[in-house]
Amino acid sequence: MLLDPVAFAASQRQQQLDAGVPVERAERGVAGQVGLALRLSPYRAARFLGWSTILVSELPATYSALQGGRVSEEACTVADAAAEL
């Protein structure tokens, strides 16, 4: 797994935008890179990046527990659904 997928995605996205790549294409490019690294389809990689962003920005305690191995990814999904209620 990428150590910090959110930071990686942000740096790659910014690098592509600085090179003049359109936003939508840059997003697809980053998802493609993550997909190759994790052996996921670009669609699943985009979902992974979205979920990672939510964990880091909106659920930091859950992210910390996931990093520490105290909860599973499935439990994080439940925590995210509960936070939306």
Contact map, one row per residue, 1 for C-alpha under 8 A:
1110000000000000000000000000000000000100000000000000000000000000000000000000000000000
1111100000000000000000000000000000001100000000000000000000000000000000000000000000000
1111100000000000000000000000000000000000000000000000000000000000000000000000000000000
0111111100000000000000000000000000000000000000000000000000000000000000000000000000000
0111111110000000000000000000000001000000000000001001000000000000000000000000000000000
0001111111000000000000000000000000000000000000001001100100000000000000000000000000000
0001111111100000000000000000000000000000000000000000000000000000000000000000000000000
0001111111110000000000000000000000000000000000000000000000000000000000000000000000000
0000111111111000000000000000010000000000000000001000000000000000000000000000000000000
0000011111111100000000000000000000000000000000000000000000000000000000000000000000000
0000001111111110000000000000000000000000000000000000000000000000000000000000000000000
0000000111111111000000000000010000000000000000000000000000000000000000000000000000000
0000000011111111100000000110010000000000000000000000000000000000000000000000000000000
0000000001111111110000000000000000000000000000000000000000000000000000000000000000000
0000000000111111111000000000000000000000000000000000000000000000000000000000000000000
0000000000011111111110000100000000000000000000000000000000000000000000000000000000000
0000000000001111111111100100000000000000000000000000000000000000000000000000000000000
0000000000000111111110000000000000000000000000000000000000000000000000000000000000000
0000000000000011111110000000000000000000000000000000000000000000000000000000000000000
0000000000000001111111000000000000000000000000000000000000000000000000000000000000000
0000000000000001111111101100000000000000000000000000000000000000000000000000000000000
0000000000000000100111111100000000000000000000000000000000000000000000000000000000000
0000000000000000100011111110000000000000000000000000000000000000000000000000000000000
0000000000000000000001111111000000000000000000000000000000000000000000000000000000000
0000000000000000000011111111100000000000000000000000000000000000000000000000000000000
0000000000001001100011111111110000000000000000000000000000000000000000000000000000000
0000000000001000000000111111111000000000000000000000000000000000000000000000000000000
0000000000000000000000011111111100000000010001000000000000000000000000000000000000000
0000000000000000000000001111111110000000000000000000000000000000000000000000000000000
0000000010011000000000000111111111000000000000000000000000000000000000000000000000000
0000000000000000000000000011111111100000011011001000000000000000000000000000000000000
0000000000000000000000000001111111110000110010000000000000000000000000000000000000000
0000000000000000000000000000111111111000000000000000000000000000000000000000000000000
0000100000000000000000000000011111111101010010000000000000000000000000000000000000000
0000000000000000000000000000001111111111110110000000000000000000000000000000000000000
0000000000000000000000000000000111111111100000000000000000000000000000000000000000000
0100000000000000000000000000000011111111000000000000000000000000000000000000000000000
1100000000000000000000000000000001111111000010000000000000000000000000000000000000000
0000000000000000000000000000000000111111100000000000000000000000000000000000000000000
0000000000000000000000000000000001111111111110000000000000000000000000000000000000000
0000000000000000000000000000000100110011111110000000000000000000000000000000000000000
0000000000000000000000000001001101100001111111000000000000000000000000000000000000000
0000000000000000000000000000001000000001111111100000000000000000000000000000000000000
0000000000000000000000000000000000100001111111110000000000000000000000000000000000000
0000000000000000000000000000001101100101111111111000000000000000000000000000000000000
0000000000000000000000000001001000000000011111111100000000000000000000000000000000000
0000000000000000000000000000000000000000001111111110000000000000000000000000000000000
0000000000000000000000000000000000000000000111111111000000000000000000000000000000000
0000110010000000000000000000001000000000000011111111100000000000000000000000000000000
0000000000000000000000000000000000000000000001111111110000000000000000000000000000000
0000000000000000000000000000000000000000000000111111111000000000000000000000000000000
0000110000000000000000000000000000000000000000011111111100000000000000000000000000000
0000010000000000000000000000000000000000000000001111111111000000000000000000000000000
0000000000000000000000000000000000000000000000000111111111100000000000000000000000000
0000000000000000000000000000000000000000000000000011111111110110000000000000000000000
0000010000000000000000000000000000000000000000000001111111110010000000000000000000000
0000000000000000000000000000000000000000000000000000111111110000000000000000000000000
0000000000000000000000000000000000000000000000000000111111110000000000000000000000000
0000000000000000000000000000000000000000000000000000011111111110000000000000000100000
0000000000000000000000000000000000000000000000000000001111111111000000000000000000000
0000000000000000000000000000000000000000000000000000000000111111100000000000000000000
0000000000000000000000000000000000000000000000000000001000111111110000100001001000000
0000000000000000000000000000000000000000000000000000001100111111111000000001000000000
0000000000000000000000000000000000000000000000000000000000011111111100000000000000000
0000000000000000000000000000000000000000000000000000000000001111111111100000000000000
0000000000000000000000000000000000000000000000000000000000000111111111111001000000000
0000000000000000000000000000000000000000000000000000000000000011111111000000000000000
0000000000000000000000000000000000000000000000000000000000000001111111100000000000000
0000000000000000000000000000000000000000000000000000000000000000111111110000000000000
0000000000000000000000000000000000000000000000000000000000000000111111110000000000000
0000000000000000000000000000000000000000000000000000000000000100110111111011000000000
0000000000000000000000000000000000000000000000000000000000000000010011111111000000000
0000000000000000000000000000000000000000000000000000000000000000010000111111100000000
0000000000000000000000000000000000000000000000000000000000000000000000011111110000000
0000000000000000000000000000000000000000000000000000000000000000000000111111111000000
0000000000000000000000000000000000000000000000000000000000000110010000111111111100000
0000000000000000000000000000000000000000000000000000000000000000000000001111111110000
0000000000000000000000000000000000000000000000000000000000000000000000000111111111000
0000000000000000000000000000000000000000000000000000000000000100000000000011111111100
0000000000000000000000000000000000000000000000000000000000100000000000000001111111110
0000000000000000000000000000000000000000000000000000000000000000000000000000111111111
0000000000000000000000000000000000000000000000000000000000000000000000000000011111111
0000000000000000000000000000000000000000000000000000000000000000000000000000001111111
0000000000000000000000000000000000000000000000000000000000000000000000000000000111111
0000000000000000000000000000000000000000000000000000000000000000000000000000000011111
